[in-house]
Amino acid sequence: MSIILLKLFHYLAIVFSGGVLVGGGLIQAVYTRANQVPDINVSKVLKILGYLGLASLLVLWITGILLSNLIYGGFSINTAFSIKIIAAAFLLILSFIVNIHVYNSSKNNQPPNKSIMKMATMSGRGLIIVVLLGAAIAFS
């Protein structure tokens, strides 16, 4: 039963983090194409999305660690899984950095730096692809 609950929370966290990635990226892309800065309400939404994304990544890590220990006895599954874990670690670090940047920007009533946000968004998308490919290969 514990494996089923862990998988349920793991899959829910995947859905939340994917929604945040797509939703936040779409909002940023619309404003970037219009060469505008999001107003204060949209900035608040992006800030909340960032926190939800970070929380879902933490849930993914916690449930993933527990699942790999329960099912496989640890992280020594295969090379693809190791690559997935490394990419996921970089994604978690990137999420922390972006959330700190957005928090500091909102505290100073300034919009987040566009170049930092663009680089973080593109890097996050690339890391997500590596994580998903690693998982697909590791568990096939």
N, C-alpha and C positions, 0 to 999 in steps of 0.2 A: 504493500500500500504506500509506503514512503517513497518508493521509486516513481509511482504514478503521480503523486502529488508534486514531487520535485520536477518531473517532466512537464506537468501542467504549468507550474510557475515559470519554468524555463521557456516554454513555448509562448506564454503570455508576455514575458519580457522581450522575446524576439519580436513579437507583433508590435509592442510599444516602441521599442527602439527603431524598428523599421518605419513606423508611422512618424516618429519624430524626425528621422532622417529625411523622409520624403516631404513631410509638411514644412519643416523648417527650411529645407533647401529650396522648396518651391516659393515660399514667401520671400526669401532672400533673393532668389533669381528674378522675381517680378520687380522688386525694388531696384535691383542692380541694373536691369535692362532699362528701366525708366530713369536711371541716374538720379534716384531720389533716396533720401534717408527715411527709414520707417518712423512714423510718428510715435509718440510716447506709448499709446495703447498697443500698437503692434510690437513695439520693443518689449513691453511687458509679456506679451504672448510668447515671443521668442525666448525670453528669459525663463518662463515657465516650461516651455518645450525643452530647453536645455537641461533644466533640473530633472524633468521626467526622463529624458534620454540618459542622463547620468545615473539616476536611480535604477532604470531598467538594465543598464550595463552592470551595475553592482549586483542586481538580482541574478543576472546571467552568470556572473562569476561565481557567486555563492552556490547557486544550484548546480552549475557546471562542475565545480570542485567536488561537491557532495556526490553528484551522479557518477563522475569518473572514478571516485574512490569506491562507491558501492558496487558499480558494475564491473570495472576493470582493475580495481585495486590500486589506482594511481594514474599518473599522467603518462606513463610509458606505454602508449598505445601504438603509435607509428609516427613516421616522419611528418606526414601530412597534418596529423593532430598537433604535433609540436609547432609547426609553422602557423597553424590556426591559433594556438595559444599565444605565440609571440605577437602576431598581428592584433589579436584581441587586447593584449597588454598595451600595445601602442595606441590602440583606439581608446582605451580607458584613460591613459595619460593625456591624450589629445582632448578628450571630453572634459577632464579636470581643468586643463589650461584654458580652454574656451570658456567654460563656466566662470572661472576666476576673472577672465578678461571682460566678459559681459557684465558680471557683478560690479567690477570696478568702474566700468563705463557708465552703468546706470546710477551708481552711487555719485558720480561726478556730473550727472545729467548730460552726458555726451553719448553720441551713438558709438557703437563698437567700430573699431578700425576695419574698413572694408577689405583691405588687402589681407589682414589676419583672418577675417571670417571666410574670405574666398579660399585662401590656402587651406584652412582647417576643413572647410566643406569638401573640397576636392580630395584632400588626404583621407578624410573620413570615409568618403565613398570608395576610394581605392582599397582602404583597409577592410571595409565591409565585404568587398568582392573577394579579397584574399581569405578572409575568415570563412565565408560561405563556400568557396572552392575547397579550402582545407577540410571543412566539415564534410562536404560531399564526397571527397576522395577518401577521407579517413574512415568513414562509416559505410563505404560501399562494398 
